[in-house]
Amino acid sequence: MEALYGGIEAGGTKFICAVGTSPEDVRAEIRFPTAQPIETLPKTIDFFKEQEKRFGKLTAIGIASFGPVDLNPASPFYGFITSTPKPGWANTDITGIIRKALDVPIGFDTDVNGAALGEWRWGAARELDTFVYLTIGTGIGGGAMVNGKLVHGMLHPEMGHILVPHDRQRDPFPGSCPYHGDCLEGLSTGPAVEKRWGQRGETLPLDHPAWELEAHYIALALANFVLTLSPQRIILGGGVMQQQQIFPMIRANVQKSLNGYIRSEQIFEQIDDYIVPPALGGRAGVLGAIALGYLEAEKA
């Protein structure tokens, strides 16, 4: 019987569930708002039970989840969504509930690590072993693969909360992060753009000064990631990055920030192929969840 995988992109706003084997072979897909766990998880389970009736037993399911999450296999809370501010979801054993209901192996990681894995398997990071995936939208999250393995460590990367230089004369906005004020997330998310300028980013003209400022902050962050992780490519997704006009500004600002210190043709001559949008577009998350299912099955 052909191996078939399930994927769950468990987002703070919506769940996307799919069954398939690749971007070209998604047999079924559903999406619905992220309500309380008592409503959302049974709906998820029912979807996969229905697909198993149609296609047979799944080999594994991957969950790419909003967080924070516990990724330490030795922890009694492994597979939990932990201290999230999302009402009703703190300390939810999302993997345990899904595993018990469906009796299949469960792969589990952050939503951004999942998207990174999807891009590595099928998208813009194919044939690479060290890269960064950053999503910039209502929040900022970062996933990284280093030497062929997704980065976890003590918990998991929180790239959105790095501290970047803030010139308060140029930008007096204090930042919107409830924890750090003017960290990267506090200065650069969609909500930060709206609070700073008084209107949603998608309503601003293409030549509005918001976008040069946005590119400035994102480039400062990317320069830090270049210096710390030495990625072979940086992939930028999320709602803010739908503003395609800021990609050239980000690339130019990264070169300016590095100031010739990193002597690599990827920075000097191939920057357009170095800082790129996701090849899988908005499907990176759920396809990455399917890829997490592959990884889990390979452990068996």
ABEGO torsion letter per residue (X at the ends): XBBBBBBBBBBAABBBBBBEABAABBABBBBBBBBBAAAAAAAAAAAAAAAAAAAEBBABBBBBBBOBBBABAABAABGBBBABABBGABGBBAAAAAAAAAGBBBBBBBAAAAAAAAAAAABAABGBABBBBBBBBABBBBBBBBGGBBBBEABBBBAAABBBBBBAAABABAEABAAAGABAAAAABAAAAAAAAGBBAAABBAABAAAAAAAAAAAAAAAAAAAAAGBABBBBBEAAAABAAAAAAAAAAAAAAAGGABBBAAAAAAAAAABBBBAAEAAAAAAAAAAAAAAAAAAX
